[in-house]
Amino acid sequence: PQLNEILNKIETNSGELNLSGNNINDEQLSTIIAAIKNNPNIKELNLSKNNITQDSVEKLISLVSCGKIEKLDVSHNKLGCSAEILAARSYEFVNYINVSSN
């Protein structure tokens, strides 16, 4: 999907947002995170199987530290060792986080 389609999905979503396998990169993720922060209804976020790298770890930490996201899946991306940093700094804010296969 195009970024506009994803942003529309965020606006109309309530609860769980599955963006798995959408080839999302770091630049697109910045726009997506801003939109998610403006939607108080999203509690679960699946970003698995995209092209998110360690450059986005601080942005993801910022998102979960807002306290809105209860479940985050960023498995099968390109976070490398930064996946462990994301998990360690997010565990107090989320009920579930998956950083496997990074």
Secondary structure, DSSP 8 states (H G I E B T S, - for coil): --HHHHHHHHHH--EEEE-TTS---HHHHHHHHHHHHT-TTEEEEE--SS--BGGGHHHHHHHHHTS--SEEE--SSB-TTHHHHHHHHHTTT-SEEE----
